[in-house]
Amino acid sequence: MPYAFERLALIEGVIARSPLGLITDVDGTISEIVPTPREARVSPLCRRYLTLLCRQLALVAVVSGRPAVEVRDMVGVTGVVYVGNHGLERWTKNRVEPSGSARDYFKIVRSAFEELSSRLSMEGVTLEDKGLSLTVHYRLSPHHEVAEREILDVLAASERARDLRVVRGRLALNLLPPVEINKGTAVLDLIRDYSLQGGLYLGDDLTDIDAFGAVRSAAAGSNFRGLAIGVTSAEMPEGLVKAADLTLNGVDDVGRFLKWLSQNVPQPS
Ligand SMILES: [Mg+2]
């Protein structure tokens, strides 16, 4: 797919539309991937331009697999809409709102966490409790493929985790309620709720591919036009680049792109 900075005319066509929205993933997109999620920091350049873009666009939203409250604390820009837990919840009006039927699964996720926390005691494997979902991280395990297989075996044998959906991430497995909510449905909700006519989506991971598809399907039969921008890295999942309209090369490049966007987005008249 073409490199975003080589297709600026195409991007200018989308950002001329109004209301315009920017929706971005966090980890691997505006913050570098680090050994443990707690160490992750949003790049100062990205934060600076997200702050400016909040005043320029109808919507700046961040969509992440992290809980909405954690995303808000991590990004820390007033005016950003924070969608957490892969679309299962949204931070809005100073509180977290679960999306649709997600709230019904809170107890099931709780009991799965209790069962798995004793069973997943493998080297370099950690289980993260995110409220409405769980994530098993194996980035720190000595053999990634072996660890992934062992984790999947534990999940298949777990009575309580069996009811949850397994979604692969970057050296992590996400356990989500079995509802049709993902980053794609979250993006469609945002486009509708903010009546967007134009939009850009930035993401680096498998779960972002749903959002890329949403940007495309939102354009069908409507006036909305959007572009899906895949953020490339050495460990990007197969299919990411093919699913994107354009690419950027890593978090630093995203910072440069947000700067360009802030400097080129039409000023409200
Ligand atoms: Mg990511």
Residues whose N, C-alpha, C, O or C-beta is under 5 A from the ligand:
A	BS01	MG	D25 V26 D27 G28 T29 D204 D205
